[in-house]
Amino acid sequence: MPATLTRRSLLAGLFAALPGSGATRPPGLLIDTHIHLFDPQRFPYHANATYRPAAQPLENYLEFARQAKIDHVVIVHPEPYQDDHRYLEYCFAHEPSRLFFKGTCLFDPVAPDTPARLEALVKKLPGRIVAMRVHATEDPKKPPTTSGAIRDRDLGSPAMLATWRKAHSLGLAIQMHFIPAYAPRIYKLAAELRDMPVILDHMGRRGEGTEAEYAEVLRLAGLPRVSMKYSGVEYSSKQPYPHADVKPLVRRLFDAFGPDRLIWGGLGMNMAAFERQRAMLEQMFDFATEADRARIRGLTAAKLYGF
């Protein structure tokens, strides 16, 4: 009899851990700060799309979000749509509850008409746009781009600073998707606007820079409004999931930024992926208190994005 009970208990535990059971949802507020959605059949990709992914439509995502019991989501407007925000607007219009979604936008940060276009979008979608995303992932030895796909523009351009100032005046953050070599240029901009929130994507992609370059990423933690996103762990790892080699880096980021400037993104698009990401976060931050992990899972993001 005791053996039978043990087997039943084991089976029950295994079932509770299965994706879709709902038992694996971590406690507290749960906010995904980094998802991309695509529906190329109804909303075709831009001619300057940097990649053309398979469909990942809103309707499928909402079913997953219901199962995972995610409280809020930031849609990171993706490069395949460039500066066409119609699908982002569609997602806002078809959310499951009021202000379930907020989103980022993408404009050419050195184009002279960007400040006006940014203001028009924010006024059209009040309370929805939380950040403008800027991409800087090309080899910095190459000259910055001046046209074509919206990425790798000159971070030192006066027009770049003007766009940052406009975003700040509109109450937005700047969200940087970058490799470590660009950290000093980001620092210069962020130091110029010390009261403006700056969000660093994907842990600064440690795997694509030297230790000296990454030291400059960590230096950004000295600016009080700069936050780091725990996401894209694979960009900093040389090992397969669960990317155990990244754990020392996670501790360095925690020590530098603290739980009040660390947010979680990329929780997955289905329950199997969600379970993997949830388990990895708990493993990566097992040194932190439950209260600190609760901040990283959602409380810090709620404050940063105004949910």
C-alpha positions as CSV (number, residue, x, y, z in Angstrom):
1,M,0.0,0.0,0.0
2,P,2.7,2.6,0.8
3,A,4.4,1.8,-2.5
4,T,1.1,2.4,-4.3
5,L,0.7,5.7,-2.6
6,T,4.2,6.7,-3.5
7,R,3.6,5.9,-7.2
8,R,0.4,7.8,-7.1
9,S,2.1,10.8,-5.5
10,L,4.8,10.6,-8.1
11,L,2.4,10.4,-11.0
12,A,0.4,13.3,-9.6
13,G,3.6,15.4,-9.3
14,L,4.6,14.6,-12.9
15,F,1.1,15.5,-14.1
16,A,1.2,18.8,-12.3
17,A,4.4,19.6,-14.1
18,L,3.0,18.9,-17.6
19,P,2.6,21.9,-19.9
20,G,-1.0,23.0,-19.9
21,S,-1.9,21.7,-16.4
22,G,-1.7,25.3,-15.1
23,A,0.1,24.1,-11.9
24,T,3.4,25.4,-13.0
25,R,2.5,29.1,-13.1
26,P,4.7,31.0,-10.8
27,P,3.0,33.0,-8.0
28,G,2.4,36.7,-8.2
29,L,2.1,39.1,-11.1
30,L,3.3,37.7,-14.4
31,I,4.3,40.0,-17.2
32,D,6.0,39.1,-20.5
33,T,7.9,42.1,-21.6
34,H,9.0,40.7,-25.0
35,I,6.9,39.0,-27.5
36,H,6.7,39.3,-31.3
37,L,3.5,38.6,-33.2
38,F,3.2,38.0,-37.0
39,D,0.2,37.6,-39.4
40,P,1.7,38.0,-42.9
41,Q,-1.4,36.9,-44.6
42,R,-3.6,39.7,-43.3
43,F,-0.8,42.1,-42.6
44,P,2.0,41.7,-45.2
45,Y,5.6,42.3,-44.3
46,H,7.4,45.5,-45.2
47,A,9.5,45.6,-48.3
48,N,12.5,46.3,-46.1
49,A,11.8,43.4,-43.7
50,T,15.1,42.1,-42.3
51,Y,13.6,38.6,-42.0
52,R,10.3,36.9,-42.9
53,P,9.2,34.6,-40.2
54,A,6.3,32.1,-40.2
55,A,3.0,33.3,-38.9
56,Q,2.7,33.7,-35.2
57,P,-0.8,35.2,-34.9
58,L,-2.6,37.0,-32.1
59,E,-5.4,34.4,-31.8
60,N,-3.0,31.5,-31.1
61,Y,-1.0,33.6,-28.7
62,L,-4.1,34.6,-26.7
63,E,-5.1,31.0,-26.2
64,F,-1.6,30.3,-24.8
65,A,-1.7,33.4,-22.6
66,R,-5.0,32.2,-21.1
67,Q,-3.5,28.8,-20.3
68,A,-0.4,30.3,-18.8
69,K,-2.4,32.9,-16.9
70,I,-0.2,35.8,-18.0
71,D,-1.4,39.1,-16.6
72,H,0.1,41.6,-19.1
73,V,2.2,41.6,-22.2
74,V,4.5,44.1,-24.0
75,I,4.4,43.5,-27.8
76,V,7.8,44.4,-29.2
77,H,7.0,45.6,-32.6
78,P,9.2,43.4,-34.9
79,E,11.4,44.3,-37.8
80,P,9.5,42.5,-40.5
81,Y,6.9,45.3,-40.2
82,Q,9.4,48.1,-40.0
83,D,7.5,51.4,-39.4
84,D,4.1,49.9,-40.3
85,H,2.3,49.6,-37.0
86,R,-1.1,48.4,-38.3
87,Y,-0.8,44.9,-36.8
88,L,0.2,46.3,-33.5
89,E,-3.0,48.4,-33.5
90,Y,-5.0,45.4,-34.5
91,C,-3.6,43.5,-31.5
92,F,-4.5,46.4,-29.2
93,A,-8.1,46.4,-30.6
94,H,-8.5,42.6,-30.0
95,E,-7.0,42.2,-26.6
96,P,-8.8,39.9,-24.1
97,S,-9.1,42.6,-21.4
98,R,-8.5,46.3,-21.2
99,L,-4.8,47.2,-21.3
100,F,-3.7,43.6,-21.4
101,F,-1.2,44.8,-24.1
102,K,1.2,47.6,-24.4
103,G,3.8,47.9,-27.2
104,T,6.9,49.3,-28.5
105,C,7.3,51.1,-31.9
106,L,9.9,51.3,-34.6
107,F,10.9,54.4,-36.6
108,D,14.1,55.5,-38.3
109,P,15.8,57.2,-35.3
110,V,17.7,59.6,-37.5
111,A,15.0,60.6,-40.0
112,P,14.0,64.2,-39.7
113,D,10.2,63.4,-39.6
114,T,10.5,60.8,-36.9
115,P,9.8,63.0,-33.9
116,A,6.5,64.2,-35.5
117,R,5.6,60.6,-36.5
118,L,6.4,59.3,-33.0
119,E,4.2,62.0,-31.4
120,A,1.3,61.2,-33.8
121,L,1.4,57.5,-33.0
122,V,1.5,58.1,-29.3
123,K,-1.5,60.5,-29.6
124,K,-3.4,58.0,-31.7
125,L,-2.8,55.2,-29.2
126,P,-2.9,56.9,-25.8
127,G,-1.3,54.9,-23.0
128,R,-0.3,52.1,-25.3
129,I,3.2,52.9,-26.7
130,V,5.8,52.5,-24.0
131,A,9.1,52.6,-25.8
132,M,10.8,53.1,-29.2
133,R,13.1,50.3,-30.1
134,V,16.6,51.0,-31.6
135,H,18.7,48.3,-33.2
136,A,22.5,48.4,-33.1
137,T,23.8,44.9,-33.8
138,E,26.1,45.3,-36.9
139,D,29.9,45.2,-36.7
140,P,30.8,48.7,-35.3
141,K,33.8,48.9,-37.6
142,K,31.3,49.2,-40.5
143,P,29.8,52.7,-41.2
144,P,26.3,53.2,-39.8
145,T,23.4,52.8,-42.2
146,T,21.6,55.9,-43.5
147,S,18.7,54.3,-45.4
148,G,17.0,50.9,-46.0
149,A,16.0,48.6,-43.2
150,I,15.7,50.5,-39.9
151,R,18.7,49.4,-37.9
152,D,22.3,50.3,-37.2
153,R,21.9,54.0,-37.6
154,D,24.5,56.4,-36.1
155,L,24.1,56.5,-32.3
156,G,26.3,59.6,-32.3
157,S,24.1,61.6,-34.7
158,P,22.4,64.8,-33.4
159,A,19.3,63.4,-35.0
160,M,19.5,60.3,-32.8
161,L,19.7,62.5,-29.7
162,A,16.8,64.6,-31.0
163,T,14.6,61.5,-31.3
164,W,15.6,60.3,-27.9
165,R,14.6,63.7,-26.5
166,K,11.3,63.6,-28.3
167,A,10.6,60.1,-26.9
168,H,11.4,61.3,-23.4
169,S,9.1,64.3,-23.8
170,L,6.3,61.9,-24.7
171,G,6.9,59.7,-21.6
172,L,8.5,56.8,-23.5
173,A,11.5,54.7,-22.9
174,I,14.2,53.8,-25.4
175,Q,14.6,50.1,-25.8
176,M,18.0,49.1,-27.1
177,H,18.7,45.9,-29.0
178,F,22.4,45.9,-29.3
179,I,25.7,44.1,-29.0
180,P,28.2,45.0,-26.3
181,A,30.5,47.1,-28.5
182,Y,27.8,49.8,-28.6
183,A,27.5,50.2,-24.9
184,P,29.7,53.3,-24.6
185,R,27.6,55.1,-27.2
186,I,24.4,54.1,-25.4
187,Y,25.9,55.3,-22.2
188,K,26.6,58.8,-23.7
189,L,23.0,59.1,-24.8
190,A,21.5,57.8,-21.6
191,A,23.7,60.0,-19.5
192,E,22.5,63.0,-21.5
193,L,18.9,62.1,-20.5
194,R,19.4,60.7,-17.0
195,D,15.7,60.8,-16.2
196,M,14.6,58.8,-19.3
197,P,14.0,55.1,-18.9
198,V,16.4,53.0,-21.1
199,I,15.7,49.2,-21.5
200,L,18.5,46.9,-22.5
201,D,17.3,43.8,-24.4
202,H,18.5,40.2,-24.1
203,M,21.0,40.8,-21.3
204,G,23.2,42.8,-23.6
205,R,24.0,39.8,-25.8
206,R,27.1,38.9,-23.8
207,G,28.1,36.2,-26.2
208,E,28.7,38.7,-29.0
209,G,31.3,40.8,-27.3
210,T,34.5,40.8,-25.3
211,E,34.8,40.9,-21.6
212,A,36.1,44.5,-21.9
213,E,33.1,45.4,-24.1
214,Y,30.7,43.8,-21.6
215,A,32.2,45.7,-18.7
216,E,30.7,48.8,-20.5
217,V,27.3,47.2,-20.5
218,L,27.6,46.7,-16.8
219,R,28.7,50.3,-16.4
220,L,25.2,51.3,-17.7
221,A,23.8,50.0,-14.4
222,G,25.3,53.2,-12.8
223,L,22.7,55.3,-14.5
224,P,19.5,55.1,-12.4
225,R,16.9,54.8,-15.1
226,V,18.6,52.0,-17.1
227,S,17.0,48.6,-16.8
228,M,18.1,45.1,-18.0
229,K,15.8,42.6,-19.6
230,Y,16.4,38.9,-18.7
231,S,15.6,37.4,-22.1
232,G,17.4,35.9,-25.1
233,V,19.5,33.8,-22.8
234,E,20.9,31.8,-25.7
235,Y,22.7,34.9,-27.0
236,S,24.9,34.8,-24.0
237,S,25.4,31.0,-23.8
238,K,27.7,28.4,-25.4
239,Q,25.6,25.5,-24.0
240,P,22.2,24.1,-24.8
241,Y,19.2,24.7,-22.6
242,P,19.1,25.3,-19.7
243,H,22.2,27.4,-20.5
244,A,24.0,26.7,-17.2
245,D,27.0,28.7,-18.3
246,V,25.0,31.9,-18.1
247,K,24.2,31.6,-14.4
248,P,27.3,33.6,-13.3
249,L,26.4,36.3,-15.7
250,V,22.8,36.4,-14.3
251,R,24.3,36.9,-10.8
252,R,26.5,39.8,-12.1
253,L,23.4,41.4,-13.6
254,F,21.4,41.0,-10.5
255,D,24.2,42.5,-8.4
256,A,24.6,45.4,-10.8
257,F,20.9,46.3,-11.6
258,G,19.1,44.7,-8.7
259,P,15.5,43.3,-8.8
260,D,14.0,46.7,-9.2
261,R,15.7,47.1,-12.6
262,L,15.5,43.6,-14.0
263,I,12.5,42.5,-16.0
264,W,11.6,39.1,-17.7
265,G,10.8,38.7,-21.4
266,G,10.3,35.8,-23.8
267,L,8.1,33.5,-21.7
268,G,7.3,31.5,-24.7
269,M,4.5,31.1,-27.2
270,N,3.1,27.7,-26.0
271,M,2.9,25.9,-22.7
272,A,5.9,23.7,-23.4
273,A,8.1,26.7,-24.0
274,F,6.6,28.5,-21.1
275,E,7.5,25.6,-18.7
276,R,11.1,25.6,-20.0
277,Q,11.4,29.4,-19.5
278,R,9.8,29.3,-16.1
279,A,12.0,26.5,-14.9
280,M,15.1,28.2,-16.2
281,L,14.3,31.5,-14.5
282,E,13.8,29.8,-11.2
283,Q,17.2,28.0,-11.6
284,M,19.0,31.1,-12.8
285,F,17.8,33.2,-9.8
286,D,17.8,30.5,-7.2
287,F,20.1,32.7,-5.1
288,A,17.5,35.4,-4.9
289,T,14.6,35.6,-2.4
290,E,11.1,34.9,-3.5
291,A,10.2,38.5,-3.1
292,D,13.0,39.5,-5.5
293,R,12.0,36.8,-8.0
294,A,8.4,38.2,-7.9
295,R,9.8,41.6,-8.8
296,I,11.6,40.1,-11.8
297,R,8.6,38.1,-12.9
298,G,6.3,41.1,-13.1
299,L,6.2,43.7,-10.3
300,T,9.2,45.7,-11.7
301,A,7.7,45.6,-15.2
302,A,4.3,46.8,-13.9
303,K,6.0,49.9,-12.5
304,L,8.3,50.5,-15.5
305,Y,5.5,50.1,-18.1
306,G,2.6,51.6,-16.1
307,F,0.4,48.5,-16.0
